[in-house]
Amino acid sequence: MPRRTVALCASLLLSWLAACSAAPEPRPASAPRRLGLWVLAEGSHRTLEDPARTPALIAEAERIGATDLFVQVYRRGRSWFPATHADATPFDAIRTRSGRDPLRDLIDAAHASKLRVHAWFNALALHDNRDAPVLKALGRGAVLVDRGGRSLLDYPQGDVPPPDRTYLQLDTPGVWLDPAAPGVIEELEAIVRELAAAYPDLDGLHLDFVRHPMALPFTPGSGFAGLDFGYGDAARAAFETASGKPFARGSAWDDFRRDSVSQVVRRLRAAIPAKWEHSAAVLPWVDRAYLSALQDWRRWLEEGWLDFAIAMTYTRDDRLLRYQARGLTRGVGGERVWLGLGSWLFASEPARALEQMRIAESTAPPGIALFSYDALTEAPALRTALDADAP
């Protein structure tokens, strides 16, 4: 080959390598960035328990420039709205005490201030509530069973029994529903329909805990040693029927369990009014979510079952946040991935919280959500910093 040709090829190769190694430019925002605020049902402030607390929430949301409120209305199998398929004790107690419907008041006040309200719904985690109506209706078979045949109902304090507890623990201890068990998704659909019937003018349904619990250290699939869930008799029988093969651990079993979780999202999408947005709080480690928690949230975006996902990038490590923010907003469905920031981690370091806002904003996500309103009410310095930083 002539020397000039070799030199030209080398030059082109070097130029190509340089272009590939260059950092990608941040994507331009296609629409004004939205700012969300998670509002806990049973946190320190308990806004829904007293209608007199609603004005303070609305005022704070306006001060920080929020556009969306994610208000927790279903947790531990209990509801802060009228329901027959959930334990409506919280709603009934508030209604009896105040004579008001606090969620109705909150929606009206938020809409008057041009704030969207999404009903935050803890789908599969019942935490410590072993008397939830769904369990009374469906029995023990509705609860996840581990690969050793132990139901989470038999886990002491909801965590891994000994001797396994010496080296394993659950990321979120408690009782979890098995979406592959007969009747589980139908019960969740019924609860969501009751919510939609009572408050059709809500702006969205925001799912949380749509996954399996994870044992720590992580087990990346049933083909590996470790601890994972979904081994109830009904789930195994459903797998054999669907696959036409005897039960066996492996990729096909993992796909079946993962799809069972995904069906919660798909079917609840169909249960809500068409005008509502459908979103979910999701794990920020995409491969870990997929393999260990059976949460295939990229697929949920790709299939159109979610309008957006909020990746819970809760960390004090700014470098990790930068890595995550870039990767999350550039993967499949990345144009619809919000970044969730753990504001409570910086209660006494407001400058750090603002720096994380800058890091998140540098990737031009469609939205950012702060956890949580309670954290802001408990940290005056943090609240003041965010107020001053509002657009």
Secondary structure, 3 states (H helix, E strand, C coil): CCHHHHHHHHHHHHHHHHHHHCCCCCCCCCCCCEEEEEECCCCCCCHHHCHHHHHHHHHHHHHCCCCEEEEEEEECCEECCCCCCCECHHHHHHHHHHCCCHHHHHHHHHHHCCCEEEEEEECCEEECCCCCHHHHHHCHHHECEECCCCEHHHCHHHCCCCCHHHCCEECCCCEEECCCCCCHHHHHHHHHHHHHHHCCCCCEEEEECCCCCCEECCCCCCCCCCCCECCCHHHHHHHHHHHCCCCCCCHHHHHHHHHHHHHHHHHHHHHCCCCCEEEEEECCCHHHHHHCCCCCHHHHHHCCCCCEEEEECCCCCHHHHHHHHHHHCCCCCHHHEEEEECHHHHCCCHHHHHHHHHHHHCCCCCEEEECCHHHHHHCHHHHHHHHHHCC
